[in-house]
Amino acid sequence: MSSAILIGSDHAGFQLKEHVKAYLEQQGINVLDVGAYSEESCDYPLIAHELCTRLLKGDAARGILICGTGLGMSMTANRHAGIRAALCTCEYHARMSRLHNDSNVLVFGGRVTASDLAISILRVWLETRFEGGRHARRVEHIEKREYV
């Protein structure tokens, strides 16, 4: 699996996506941008589906999705078996989404998350490793096919 990070947004998340992408690139992380490429109106589910499909194929280790509130992107991403998208509004959410849920997609709301807070959340999400143990069993329950 690639160590790259996929990133995607709709028009409402475009500015925050560009900010997050620049930060990641400054850290030496290979970023694969699946759109949007401007603030022109677009349909967020198409971006989320593209990112999740590529993530599940192994094009990257993790992904980041951004729309206006983060709600639509997280709902769409979590329709994909194997995707555990976490809408994080604080560092604690990011830490717990990795420690206990092994989240592989971080979601932001571009209209509700300040750029400096997004970077702080992102840093915690990138640095936190899945704890495993009893949490691995719970993640297995999330992924059970009979539920999806």
C-alpha positions in Angstrom: 0.0 0.0 0.0 1.2 3.5 -0.8 2.2 5.9 1.9 0.5 8.7 -0.1 -2.6 10.5 1.1 -5.6 11.0 -1.1 -7.5 14.3 -0.7 -10.7 15.5 -2.2 -13.3 18.3 -1.7 -16.3 19.8 -3.2 -16.5 23.6 -4.0 -17.3 24.5 -0.4 -14.3 22.7 0.9 -11.9 23.8 -1.9 -10.0 26.5 0.1 -9.5 24.3 3.1 -8.4 21.4 0.9 -5.7 23.6 -0.7 -4.5 24.7 2.7 -4.3 21.1 4.0 -2.7 19.9 0.8 0.0 22.6 1.0 0.7 21.6 4.7 1.0 17.9 3.8 3.3 18.7 0.9 5.5 20.8 3.1 5.8 17.8 5.4 7.1 15.8 2.4 3.9 13.7 2.1 2.9 12.7 -1.4 -0.7 14.0 -1.9 -3.0 12.7 -4.6 -5.7 15.2 -5.3 -9.0 13.8 -6.7 -10.7 17.2 -7.0 -12.5 19.6 -6.9 -10.0 21.8 -8.7 -11.9 25.1 -8.2 -14.7 26.7 -6.3 -17.1 25.9 -9.2 -20.1 24.0 -7.9 -19.8 20.2 -8.1 -21.4 17.1 -6.5 -19.5 16.0 -3.4 -20.6 12.3 -3.6 -18.7 11.9 -6.9 -15.5 13.1 -5.2 -16.1 10.9 -2.1 -16.7 7.8 -4.2 -13.6 8.5 -6.3 -11.4 8.9 -3.2 -12.8 5.8 -1.5 -12.5 3.6 -4.6 -8.9 4.6 -5.0 -8.1 4.2 -1.3 -9.6 0.7 -1.3 -7.5 -0.2 -4.4 -4.4 0.7 -2.4 -3.5 4.0 -4.2 -2.9 5.6 -0.8 -2.7 4.7 2.9 -5.3 7.2 4.0 -7.7 9.9 2.7 -9.0 13.3 3.6 -12.4 14.6 2.4 -13.8 18.1 2.8 -17.2 19.6 2.0 -19.1 22.5 3.6 -20.1 20.7 6.8 -18.3 17.4 6.5 -21.6 15.6 6.9 -22.2 14.7 3.2 -18.7 13.5 2.6 -18.7 11.3 5.7 -22.1 9.8 4.9 -21.0 9.0 1.4 -17.6 7.7 2.3 -19.0 5.4 5.0 -21.2 3.7 2.4 -18.0 1.9 1.2 -17.2 -1.3 3.1 -13.6 -0.9 4.4 -13.9 2.8 4.8 -14.1 4.3 8.3 -14.5 8.0 7.7 -14.4 10.2 10.8 -15.8 13.8 10.8 -13.4 15.4 13.3 -14.1 18.8 14.8 -11.3 18.6 17.5 -8.1 16.9 18.3 -9.8 14.5 20.7 -12.1 13.2 17.9 -9.0 12.7 15.7 -7.1 10.8 18.4 -10.0 8.5 19.3 -11.0 7.9 15.7 -7.5 6.4 15.2 -6.9 4.8 18.6 -10.3 3.0 18.8 -11.8 3.0 15.3 -8.7 2.8 13.0 -10.2 5.5 10.8 -8.7 5.7 7.4 -10.5 8.8 6.1 -10.5 12.1 7.9 -13.4 14.5 7.1 -13.6 18.2 7.7 -16.3 20.8 7.2 -14.7 23.6 5.2 -17.3 26.2 6.2 -17.1 25.3 9.9 -13.4 24.4 10.6 -10.7 27.1 10.8 -7.6 26.3 8.8 -5.3 26.3 11.8 -7.6 24.0 13.7 -7.8 21.7 10.7 -4.0 21.4 10.7 -3.9 20.7 14.4 -6.5 18.0 14.0 -4.7 16.5 11.0 -1.4 16.3 12.9 -3.0 14.3 15.7 -4.8 12.1 13.2 -1.5 11.4 11.3 0.5 10.7 14.5 -2.0 8.5 16.3 -1.7 4.7 15.7 -4.5 2.2 16.1 -4.5 0.6 19.5 -5.8 -2.8 18.4 -6.6 -5.2 21.2 -10.3 -5.1 22.1 -10.8 -2.4 19.6 -9.7 -4.6 16.7 -12.7 -6.9 17.5 -15.0 -3.9 17.4 -13.6 -2.7 14.0 -14.2 -6.2 12.7 -17.9 -5.8 13.8 -18.1 -2.6 11.8 -16.8 -4.4 8.7 -19.1 -7.5 8.9 -20.7 -8.0 5.5 -24.1 -9.0 6.9 -24.6 -5.5 8.1 -23.6 -3.7 4.9 
